[in-house]
Amino acid sequence: MAKAKKRAAKVNTTKSEPVVKPVRLVLPEADHERLERCASRIGLSMSSCARMAVLRWIEAEEERRGEPR
């Protein structure tokens, strides 16, 4: 007689909240091309390059103002 196959127990899952929020960056054509060249030169996507630049600017502003991170 064949044994019945055991099935894995069903697990209730919930949707997790996104850990990041998107930001739209609108650039003039010339600045867009500059960003594209810069990102290409260092081997990053344009969004990664822009994110890195924004975070560096924020950190510099926080240090200038003496604010904690």
Biopython code that builds the backbone (N, CA, C, O; Angstrom):
import numpy as np
from Bio.PDB.StructureBuilder import StructureBuilder

atoms = [
    (1, "MET", "N", (0.832, -1.169, 0.000)),
    (1, "MET", "CA", (0.000, 0.000, 0.000)),
    (1, "MET", "C", (0.890, 1.250, 0.000)),
    (1, "MET", "O", (1.846, 1.321, 0.773)),
    (2, "ALA", "N", (0.596, 2.216, -0.839)),
    (2, "ALA", "CA", (1.397, 3.429, -0.956)),
    (2, "ALA", "C", (1.079, 4.398, 0.182)),
    (2, "ALA", "O", (-0.068, 4.564, 0.598)),
    (3, "LYS", "N", (2.152, 5.028, 0.662)),
    (3, "LYS", "CA", (1.962, 6.005, 1.730)),
    (3, "LYS", "C", (1.533, 7.338, 1.127)),
    (3, "LYS", "O", (1.953, 7.709, 0.031)),
    (4, "ALA", "N", (0.703, 8.036, 1.857)),
    (4, "ALA", "CA", (0.266, 9.365, 1.400)),
    (4, "ALA", "C", (1.443, 10.333, 1.519)),
    (4, "ALA", "O", (2.195, 10.294, 2.493)),
    (5, "LYS", "N", (1.592, 11.206, 0.512)),
    (5, "LYS", "CA", (2.673, 12.191, 0.547)),
    (5, "LYS", "C", (2.346, 13.285, 1.546)),
    (5, "LYS", "O", (1.213, 13.758, 1.635)),
    (6, "LYS", "N", (3.354, 13.670, 2.285)),
    (6, "LYS", "CA", (3.167, 14.760, 3.231)),
    (6, "LYS", "C", (3.327, 16.075, 2.486)),
    (6, "LYS", "O", (4.236, 16.231, 1.672)),
    (7, "ARG", "N", (2.454, 17.004, 2.765)),
    (7, "ARG", "CA", (2.531, 18.329, 2.147)),
    (7, "ARG", "C", (3.114, 19.307, 3.151)),
    (7, "ARG", "O", (2.920, 19.183, 4.360)),
    (8, "ALA", "N", (3.824, 20.272, 2.622)),
    (8, "ALA", "CA", (4.387, 21.310, 3.486)),
    (8, "ALA", "C", (3.249, 22.131, 4.077)),
    (8, "ALA", "O", (2.241, 22.386, 3.418)),
    (9, "ALA", "N", (3.422, 22.532, 5.300)),
    (9, "ALA", "CA", (2.403, 23.346, 5.962)),
    (9, "ALA", "C", (2.310, 24.703, 5.271)),
    (9, "ALA", "O", (3.326, 25.285, 4.890)),
    (10, "LYS", "N", (1.088, 25.199, 5.113)),
    (10, "LYS", "CA", (0.909, 26.504, 4.493)),
    (10, "LYS", "C", (1.328, 27.583, 5.493)),
    (10, "LYS", "O", (1.008, 27.524, 6.680)),
    (11, "VAL", "N", (2.051, 28.563, 4.968)),
    (11, "VAL", "CA", (2.509, 29.665, 5.808)),
    (11, "VAL", "C", (1.848, 30.936, 5.301)),
    (11, "VAL", "O", (1.901, 31.254, 4.113)),
    (12, "ASN", "N", (1.235, 31.645, 6.211)),
    (12, "ASN", "CA", (0.633, 32.918, 5.829)),
    (12, "ASN", "C", (1.741, 33.950, 5.691)),
    (12, "ASN", "O", (2.564, 34.116, 6.591)),
    (13, "THR", "N", (1.754, 34.632, 4.571)),
    (13, "THR", "CA", (2.759, 35.666, 4.356)),
    (13, "THR", "C", (2.072, 37.011, 4.242)),
    (13, "THR", "O", (0.916, 37.113, 3.830)),
    (14, "THR", "N", (2.797, 38.016, 4.609)),
    (14, "THR", "CA", (2.280, 39.373, 4.471)),
    (14, "THR", "C", (3.212, 40.150, 3.573)),
    (14, "THR", "O", (4.402, 39.851, 3.481)),
    (15, "LYS", "N", (2.665, 41.143, 2.918)),
    (15, "LYS", "CA", (3.502, 41.983, 2.069)),
    (15, "LYS", "C", (4.341, 42.876, 2.957)),
    (15, "LYS", "O", (3.826, 43.547, 3.851)),
    (16, "SER", "N", (5.631, 42.877, 2.704)),
    (16, "SER", "CA", (6.486, 43.753, 3.489)),
    (16, "SER", "C", (6.479, 45.141, 2.868)),
    (16, "SER", "O", (6.311, 45.297, 1.658)),
    (17, "GLU", "N", (6.660, 46.124, 3.700)),
    (17, "GLU", "CA", (6.716, 47.501, 3.235)),
    (17, "GLU", "C", (8.013, 47.706, 2.475)),
    (17, "GLU", "O", (9.039, 47.131, 2.840)),
    (18, "PRO", "N", (7.986, 48.516, 1.423)),
    (18, "PRO", "CA", (9.236, 48.772, 0.700)),
    (18, "PRO", "C", (10.240, 49.480, 1.615)),
    (18, "PRO", "O", (9.860, 50.326, 2.424)),
    (19, "VAL", "N", (11.502, 49.135, 1.485)),
    (19, "VAL", "CA", (12.527, 49.724, 2.329)),
    (19, "VAL", "C", (13.115, 50.979, 1.707)),
    (19, "VAL", "O", (13.920, 51.661, 2.342)),
    (20, "VAL", "N", (12.734, 51.293, 0.494)),
    (20, "VAL", "CA", (13.207, 52.501, -0.172)),
    (20, "VAL", "C", (12.020, 53.247, -0.766)),
    (20, "VAL", "O", (10.977, 52.657, -1.047)),
    (21, "LYS", "N", (12.192, 54.543, -0.952)),
    (21, "LYS", "CA", (11.164, 55.349, -1.600)),
    (21, "LYS", "C", (11.783, 55.983, -2.832)),
    (21, "LYS", "O", (12.882, 56.534, -2.761)),
    (22, "PRO", "N", (11.097, 55.912, -3.947)),
    (22, "PRO", "CA", (11.645, 56.489, -5.181)),
    (22, "PRO", "C", (11.598, 58.017, -5.161)),
    (22, "PRO", "O", (10.723, 58.619, -4.539)),
    (23, "VAL", "N", (12.548, 58.621, -5.846)),
    (23, "VAL", "CA", (12.607, 60.067, -6.007)),
    (23, "VAL", "C", (12.812, 60.350, -7.486)),
    (23, "VAL", "O", (13.617, 59.690, -8.144)),
    (24, "ARG", "N", (12.096, 61.314, -8.000)),
    (24, "ARG", "CA", (12.235, 61.672, -9.410)),
    (24, "ARG", "C", (13.221, 62.823, -9.524)),
    (24, "ARG", "O", (13.137, 63.802, -8.782)),
    (25, "LEU", "N", (14.143, 62.701, -10.446)),
    (25, "LEU", "CA", (15.159, 63.715, -10.680)),
    (25, "LEU", "C", (15.012, 64.200, -12.115)),
    (25, "LEU", "O", (15.199, 63.430, -13.056)),
    (26, "VAL", "N", (14.679, 65.468, -12.281)),
    (26, "VAL", "CA", (14.501, 66.044, -13.606)),
    (26, "VAL", "C", (15.722, 66.917, -13.895)),
    (26, "VAL", "O", (16.016, 67.859, -13.159)),
    (27, "LEU", "N", (16.425, 66.587, -14.978)),
    (27, "LEU", "CA", (17.650, 67.299, -15.339)),
    (27, "LEU", "C", (17.536, 67.880, -16.738)),
    (27, "LEU", "O", (16.872, 67.307, -17.603)),
    (28, "PRO", "N", (18.188, 69.027, -16.962)),
    (28, "PRO", "CA", (18.301, 69.512, -18.340)),
    (28, "PRO", "C", (19.113, 68.504, -19.161)),
    (28, "PRO", "O", (19.894, 67.733, -18.605)),
    (29, "GLU", "N", (18.929, 68.513, -20.454)),
    (29, "GLU", "CA", (19.583, 67.544, -21.337)),
    (29, "GLU", "C", (21.099, 67.518, -21.138)),
    (29, "GLU", "O", (21.701, 66.445, -21.092)),
    (30, "ALA", "N", (21.715, 68.690, -21.020)),
    (30, "ALA", "CA", (23.178, 68.750, -20.867)),
    (30, "ALA", "C", (23.623, 68.066, -19.574)),
    (30, "ALA", "O", (24.614, 67.335, -19.574)),
    (31, "ASP", "N", (22.903, 68.294, -18.475)),
    (31, "ASP", "CA", (23.259, 67.653, -17.204)),
    (31, "ASP", "C", (22.979, 66.157, -17.244)),
    (31, "ASP", "O", (23.704, 65.372, -16.631)),
    (32, "HIS", "N", (21.950, 65.765, -17.950)),
    (32, "HIS", "CA", (21.642, 64.342, -18.109)),
    (32, "HIS", "C", (22.796, 63.638, -18.829)),
    (32, "HIS", "O", (23.206, 62.545, -18.438)),
    (33, "GLU", "N", (23.302, 64.263, -19.862)),
    (33, "GLU", "CA", (24.433, 63.690, -20.604)),
    (33, "GLU", "C", (25.683, 63.634, -19.736)),
    (33, "GLU", "O", (26.442, 62.666, -19.800)),
    (34, "ARG", "N", (25.900, 64.665, -18.926)),
    (34, "ARG", "CA", (27.060, 64.665, -18.016)),
    (34, "ARG", "C", (26.945, 63.522, -17.017)),
    (34, "ARG", "O", (27.927, 62.828, -16.752)),
    (35, "LEU", "N", (25.759, 63.323, -16.463)),
    (35, "LEU", "CA", (25.535, 62.229, -15.520)),
    (35, "LEU", "C", (25.748, 60.886, -16.202)),
    (35, "LEU", "O", (26.344, 59.978, -15.623)),
    (36, "GLU", "N", (25.264, 60.762, -17.419)),
    (36, "GLU", "CA", (25.433, 59.513, -18.169)),
    (36, "GLU", "C", (26.911, 59.199, -18.401)),
    (36, "GLU", "O", (27.340, 58.058, -18.232)),
    (37, "ARG", "N", (27.689, 60.213, -18.788)),
    (37, "ARG", "CA", (29.132, 60.018, -19.006)),
    (37, "ARG", "C", (29.837, 59.649, -17.706)),
    (37, "ARG", "O", (30.668, 58.741, -17.678)),
    (38, "CYS", "N", (29.503, 60.354, -16.636)),
    (38, "CYS", "CA", (30.128, 60.082, -15.337)),
    (38, "CYS", "C", (29.826, 58.656, -14.870)),
    (38, "CYS", "O", (30.727, 57.934, -14.446)),
    (39, "ALA", "N", (28.573, 58.261, -14.950)),
    (39, "ALA", "CA", (28.170, 56.919, -14.524)),
    (39, "ALA", "C", (28.861, 55.855, -15.365)),
    (39, "ALA", "O", (29.315, 54.839, -14.837)),
    (40, "SER", "N", (28.941, 56.083, -16.656)),
    (40, "SER", "CA", (29.602, 55.138, -17.550)),
    (40, "SER", "C", (31.082, 55.017, -17.224)),
    (40, "SER", "O", (31.647, 53.924, -17.228)),
    (41, "ARG", "N", (31.697, 56.158, -16.941)),
    (41, "ARG", "CA", (33.137, 56.189, -16.651)),
    (41, "ARG", "C", (33.482, 55.377, -15.402)),
    (41, "ARG", "O", (34.517, 54.711, -15.367)),
    (42, "ILE", "N", (32.624, 55.424, -14.374)),
    (42, "ILE", "CA", (32.929, 54.693, -13.137)),
    (42, "ILE", "C", (32.208, 53.345, -13.056)),
    (42, "ILE", "O", (32.336, 52.629, -12.063)),
    (43, "GLY", "N", (31.452, 53.000, -14.102)),
    (43, "GLY", "CA", (30.843, 51.672, -14.176)),
    (43, "GLY", "C", (29.597, 51.500, -13.327)),
    (43, "GLY", "O", (29.316, 50.395, -12.864)),
    (44, "LEU", "N", (28.842, 52.575, -13.111)),
    (44, "LEU", "CA", (27.601, 52.494, -12.353)),
    (44, "LEU", "C", (26.434, 52.875, -13.243)),
    (44, "LEU", "O", (26.609, 53.457, -14.314)),
    (45, "SER", "N", (25.241, 52.537, -12.781)),
    (45, "SER", "CA", (24.055, 53.013, -13.490)),
    (45, "SER", "C", (23.890, 54.492, -13.171)),
    (45, "SER", "O", (24.464, 54.997, -12.206)),
    (46, "MET", "N", (23.109, 55.175, -13.981)),
    (46, "MET", "CA", (22.886, 56.596, -13.742)),
    (46, "MET", "C", (22.198, 56.823, -12.399)),
    (46, "MET", "O", (22.520, 57.779, -11.693)),
    (47, "SER", "N", (21.261, 55.959, -12.041)),
    (47, "SER", "CA", (20.565, 56.128, -10.765)),
    (47, "SER", "C", (21.508, 55.915, -9.583)),
    (47, "SER", "O", (21.415, 56.624, -8.581)),
    (48, "SER", "N", (22.416, 54.941, -9.694)),
    (48, "SER", "CA", (23.387, 54.711, -8.626)),
    (48, "SER", "C", (24.326, 55.890, -8.474)),
    (48, "SER", "O", (24.654, 56.297, -7.360)),
    (49, "CYS", "N", (24.753, 56.429, -9.589)),
    (49, "CYS", "CA", (25.656, 57.571, -9.570)),
    (49, "CYS", "C", (24.959, 58.789, -8.956)),
    (49, "CYS", "O", (25.552, 59.491, -8.137)),
    (50, "ALA", "N", (23.717, 59.041, -9.341)),
    (50, "ALA", "CA", (22.959, 60.166, -8.794)),
    (50, "ALA", "C", (22.714, 59.976, -7.300)),
    (50, "ALA", "O", (22.841, 60.925, -6.527)),
    (51, "ARG", "N", (22.363, 58.753, -6.888)),
    (51, "ARG", "CA", (22.130, 58.459, -5.478)),
    (51, "ARG", "C", (23.391, 58.725, -4.662)),
    (51, "ARG", "O", (23.330, 59.315, -3.584)),
    (52, "MET", "N", (24.525, 58.288, -5.183)),
    (52, "MET", "CA", (25.800, 58.485, -4.493)),
    (52, "MET", "C", (26.096, 59.977, -4.340)),
    (52, "MET", "O", (26.535, 60.413, -3.276)),
    (53, "ALA", "N", (25.863, 60.755, -5.383)),
    (53, "ALA", "CA", (26.129, 62.196, -5.333)),
    (53, "ALA", "C", (25.209, 62.883, -4.332)),
    (53, "ALA", "O", (25.654, 63.744, -3.572)),
    (54, "VAL", "N", (23.948, 62.517, -4.323)),
    (54, "VAL", "CA", (22.996, 63.131, -3.392)),
    (54, "VAL", "C", (23.364, 62.795, -1.957)),
    (54, "VAL", "O", (23.344, 63.671, -1.092)),
    (55, "LEU", "N", (23.700, 61.539, -1.693)),
    (55, "LEU", "CA", (24.057, 61.145, -0.328)),
    (55, "LEU", "C", (25.333, 61.834, 0.140)),
    (55, "LEU", "O", (25.437, 62.208, 1.309)),
    (56, "ARG", "N", (26.300, 62.005, -0.748)),
    (56, "ARG", "CA", (27.521, 62.732, -0.386)),
    (56, "ARG", "C", (27.200, 64.176, -0.037)),
    (56, "ARG", "O", (27.748, 64.719, 0.922)),
    (57, "TRP", "N", (26.317, 64.801, -0.807)),
    (57, "TRP", "CA", (25.932, 66.178, -0.549)),
    (57, "TRP", "C", (25.209, 66.299, 0.795)),
    (57, "TRP", "O", (25.477, 67.225, 1.561)),
    (58, "ILE", "N", (24.295, 65.370, 1.083)),
    (58, "ILE", "CA", (23.567, 65.378, 2.353)),
    (58, "ILE", "C", (24.537, 65.236, 3.515)),
    (58, "ILE", "O", (24.433, 65.967, 4.500)),
    (59, "GLU", "N", (25.488, 64.295, 3.415)),
    (59, "GLU", "CA", (26.469, 64.093, 4.486)),
    (59, "GLU", "C", (27.322, 65.341, 4.695)),
    (59, "GLU", "O", (27.611, 65.704, 5.835)),
    (60, "ALA", "N", (27.726, 65.997, 3.619)),
    (60, "ALA", "CA", (28.523, 67.215, 3.732)),
    (60, "ALA", "C", (27.719, 68.318, 4.421)),
    (60, "ALA", "O", (28.257, 69.048, 5.253)),
    (61, "GLU", "N", (26.451, 68.442, 4.083)),
    (61, "GLU", "CA", (25.590, 69.444, 4.715)),
    (61, "GLU", "C", (25.412, 69.146, 6.202)),
    (61, "GLU", "O", (25.460, 70.056, 7.029)),
    (62, "GLU", "N", (25.209, 67.877, 6.541)),
    (62, "GLU", "CA", (25.045, 67.503, 7.950)),
    (62, "GLU", "C", (26.311, 67.798, 8.745)),
    (62, "GLU", "O", (26.234, 68.282, 9.874)),
    (63, "GLU", "N", (27.474, 67.511, 8.167)),
    (63, "GLU", "CA", (28.736, 67.806, 8.850)),
    (63, "GLU", "C", (28.920, 69.309, 9.010)),
    (63, "GLU", "O", (29.370, 69.774, 10.057)),
    (64, "ARG", "N", (28.577, 70.061, 7.986)),
    (64, "ARG", "CA", (28.721, 71.519, 8.030)),
    (64, "ARG", "C", (27.849, 72.115, 9.123)),
    (64, "ARG", "O", (28.250, 73.063, 9.799)),
    (65, "ARG", "N", (26.659, 71.561, 9.294)),
    (65, "ARG", "CA", (25.728, 72.067, 10.306)),
    (65, "ARG", "C", (25.941, 71.437, 11.674)),
    (65, "ARG", "O", (25.348, 71.874, 12.660)),
    (66, "GLY", "N", (26.780, 70.417, 11.739)),
    (66, "GLY", "CA", (27.033, 69.715, 12.998)),
    (66, "GLY", "C", (25.884, 68.837, 13.422)),
    (66, "GLY", "O", (25.705, 68.588, 14.614)),
    (67, "GLU", "N", (25.103, 68.364, 12.478)),
    (67, "GLU", "CA", (23.963, 67.508, 12.775)),
    (67, "GLU", "C", (24.387, 66.053, 12.836)),
    (67, "GLU", "O", (25.261, 65.629, 12.080)),
    (68, "PRO", "N", (23.774, 65.276, 13.735)),
    (68, "PRO", "CA", (24.086, 63.828, 13.761)),
    (68, "PRO", "C", (23.469, 63.139, 12.559)),
    (68, "PRO", "O", (22.478, 63.611, 12.001)),
    (69, "ARG", "N", (24.052, 62.030, 12.167)),
    (69, "ARG", "CA", (23.508, 61.259, 11.048)),
    (69, "ARG", "C", (22.230, 60.594, 11.408)),
    (69, "ARG", "O", (21.638, 59.904, 10.577)),
]
sb = StructureBuilder()
sb.init_structure("model")
sb.init_model(0)
sb.init_chain("A")
sb.init_seg("    ")
for serial, (resi, resn, name, xyz) in enumerate(atoms, 1):
    if name == "N":
        sb.init_residue(resn, " ", resi, " ")
    sb.init_atom(name, np.array(xyz, "f"), 0.0, 1.0, " ", f" {name:<3s}", serial, name[0])
structure = sb.get_structure()
